[in-house]
Amino acid sequence: MKIGPVRARFSGNIELNTDGAADNFSLFGKGNGGAAGYAKGGADVTLLSDGAETILMYQARAEIGGKIAQSGSRLIQ
């Protein structure tokens, strides 16, 4: 990933919570980019049936820190 002058490779984990399946689920992830910083966040997803269509609604959140936050927080938000 590259944001402004900061280039980083992140490693991390993503968790999927299916407790509300099949209508709801949540994702949560966190990653570390070493000296570049860290990122963590998640999303809550809801699926609604609307006749022959499915409506997907979500609410996401993210938190970043380190050099990435100094250079690109406005871009990510």
N, C-alpha and C positions, 0 to 999 in steps of 0.2 A: 504494500500500500504506500502511496506517496501523497502527502498533503503539504503543499508549499515546499519548503526546503527539507522537510523531514521524510525520510524513506524508512519503512520498517516492515519486518515480517513478523506476524503474530502467530502464536500457538495458543490453543485454548480448548474449551469444552462447550458443548451445547447440550442442554437437557430438554426433553420433551415431556410435559405432564399431560396425560390423557385422562385424568380423573373425570372430566365432564364429557368425554367422547360419547357420542359422535357429534354433538352440537357445539362443544367448547373444548379448547385446549390451550396450553400455554407453552411458550418457549423461553428459555433463559440461557444466556451464554456469557462467558467471560474469556478474555484473552490478554496475553502479556506480550508486549513488543520490546522488552528489554529497556534500554535507555530511552527509547522513543515514547514509552508510556504504556498505558493499559486501556482497555475498553471493556465495559460490561453493560448488559441490557437485556431486555426481553420484550415479549409481546403476548397479549391475551387476544385470542382469536375466537370469534363466534360465527357459526354458520347458520343461516336462517333459510328455510324452504319458502319459496314464493312461487307457487304453481310449478311450472316446468323449469324454473330457474333457482339458483342458489345465491344468496346474498352473503358476502364475506365482509364482516366488520372486524376491525382490530384497533387496539390501543397499544402503542409502542413507547418504550422509554430507553434512554441510553445515558451512560455516564462515561466520560473519558478523562484521562489525566496524563500528566507529563508533557513532553515537548509537543505531542500531537494536539493536546488541548490548547497550548499556547498559540500554535500556528493555525489550527483549523476548526476550532469549536463552532465558529459561526457557519462554516460550510456544512458541518454535520447536522446542526440543528435545522 
